[in-house]
Amino acid sequence: MGDMAVMFEKFRFLTSGESHGKCLTAIIEGMPAGLDIDIDFINNELKRRQQGYGRGERMQLESDTVEITSGVRFGKTTGSPVTLVINNNDHENWQKIMSVYPQDYTVEKSFTAYRPGHADYAGSIKYNHKDLRNVLERSSARSTAIEVAVGAVAKLLLKHYGINCNSKILQIGHGKTEEEMHNEIDNAKSNGDTLGGKFEIIFDNVPVGLGSHVHWDRKIDGRIAQAVMSIPAIKAVSFGDGEYAAEISGKDFHDEMFLENGKVVRRTNHAGGIEGGMTNGEPIVVKAVMKPIPTMRTPLNTVDSSNMTETTAHFERSDTCAVEACSVVAEARIACVLANEILLKYNSDYIE
């Protein structure tokens, strides 16, 4: 998510930390002074990320809470960079394995067999790593915990402007009702397999004109799509009914406009609240598809990089399904994009 800082001109942030490292950290720049920061709200967002049917044992080990170490005084932002820290409770079992000191070198928990669907293969070649643990630790979805905390701060800013969001799971496997989705997850778990799914995020009460049509990189649908697509395991992003646009005619797809009491209104929202790269006043509706988790108890065929022989993939503690958690991360990513656009549109150094 740190690379996203290039795109955020006003609301900017960087994150750091490894899956089994001491902590996850984020620094947020651009928050106006005087915004109320509700730590309980941030921690509740972290709790939401850890819930969901199909989660693994890591969620029983970690009970994420945020510590704010700068930029907030007496519950309000000061205008200085805001620093967030989440400690990894499991780090005490990994202190030597994840040590920064050369004298602590160990091969414990090292592995060399690429895991299909993960960053292992490309990451090891890009950074010349022989121990794939060096790739796993940062590419792990554990990093999304601190991103959810950053997104919670963005949501607090959006709430100040009356913008709220919600999400729902649309499909897991072939299941579309809650009972069907739970059955799909149970079957996958018993077979040592994993599942992905589809979810929907809706942001309400968004003002007209966030984003811009004048340059490709200022179009807000492009920014939102990039933010959501770069979540680990996301493979498709669409807006409104965009996934069906190829099979719908123009007269049925585009959202006609009418006048009611002198105000422009719409009776449909097929566009998902965005036209020409800008918000049009309708709710922003984003749909995303998460692939099945690539770490499985029934391992896939792969190659061992140490001796270039065929083998089976390394298994690291994992979930059966994490679509619900992924939707919370997507909320956070979109909130960061919208927070940036709000601050650009209503630019001020203090919230009043």
C-alpha positions, 0 to 999 in steps of 0.5 A: 500500500505504500506505493499508493502514496504516489497517487494521494496528493493530499491524504498520503501514507506509508506502511511498514512491517512484516507478518511475524515482525514486531509491529505494523506501522503507518504514517499519515500525512495531510490530516487537517487539524481539529478532527475528532479521532475515535480510537474505539472506532478504529479498533472496531474496524480492526476487529471487523477485519478479523471476523468472518466465516472461514478464518484461521487460527491466526485470528485467535492469536491476534486481537488487533488494537491500534496505538497512536504515537503522534499527530493526535492530542486530547482526541483531536488531530493537530495537523502533524503526521499521524503515526499508527502502530499495531503490535504483532502478538505472535512476534514473541515466538518469532523474535530470533527468526525475524531478528534484524541482527546478523548474529541471530541468523537461523534457517528456522522457518526458511523455505525454498519451494515456491507457492503458486498464487503467491508472490514467492516466485517473482519476488525472489527473482526481483529481489534476489532472495534465496529464502522465500521467507523474505518475500512471504513476510511483507507480501502476506495479507497480514499487512492489511491490518494496518491499512484498515487502521489507516482507512478507519482514520479516513472514514472518520474524516468522511463521516465529518462530511456525512459520507458513510459506507457499508459492504455485503458479501454477494457470493462465495463459491457457488453459494449466494445465500448465507447458508449456501456460502457457509456450506461451501466453506465447510466443504472446502475446509474438509477437502483441504481447499480454499474459496474466494468470492465476490463482495460489494462496497457502497459509499453514500452521500458522496458530493458531485465532482470528486475526481476529474475528467481532464486527465487519465490519472485524476479519474476517480474510478481509475483511482478506486479500481487501482486501490482495490485491485492491489489488495492481495487476492483481488482479481476483478473490480467493477462499478455499478452494473459494469460487469454486465455492461457487455450484455445490456443495451445503451437505453437500458444501461445509462442512468436517465435524469429527471427533475423533481422540485428543481433538482436532478434525480436518477431512478437507476444507478447502473454507473455506480455513482461515477460518470466521466471519471467523476462522482455524480452524486449517486452512491458509489457502488464497487464490486470486487472478486477475490480469488481462492486463498493460494495457501492450502492444506492440500498443497499444489505442485511446484518447484523447489528453488534450491535444487530446481526439482519438482515438489509440493508447495510449502504450507503456512498457517492460513484461512479457508476463506477470507472474503468478509475480511477482504471487504473490510480492507476494500472499504478502507482502501476506497475511504483513503481515495475519497478522503484524498479527493475530499481534502483536495476539493475542500482544502483547509489546514483545519477541519472547521 
